[in-house]
């Protein structure tokens, strides 16, 4: 096998590894963003309403 062929194969392998790593990082970041969005939506949904604060202070709710 010539040196050029070895260099080409090595370059293709490294390019494949770089693409796979980039895809994995982007996929993980997207999953993290989706999880953060779900957590924020849950926190906003479960948070007490600011309008209810006077009622809670008065013991009405």
C-alpha positions, 0 to 999 in steps of 0.5 A: 500500500502506498504512502498516499493510500495510507494517508488517505485512509487515515484522513477518512478515518479521522474525518469519520471520527470527527463527524461522529463526535460532532453529531454526538455532541449536537445530539446531547446538547439538543437533548439537554435543551429539551430537558431544560425546557421541560424542567422550566415548563414544569417549574412554571406550571407548579409555581404558585401564582403571584396573584394568589400571594395576598390570599395565602397571606390572609389564609384564604387558600 
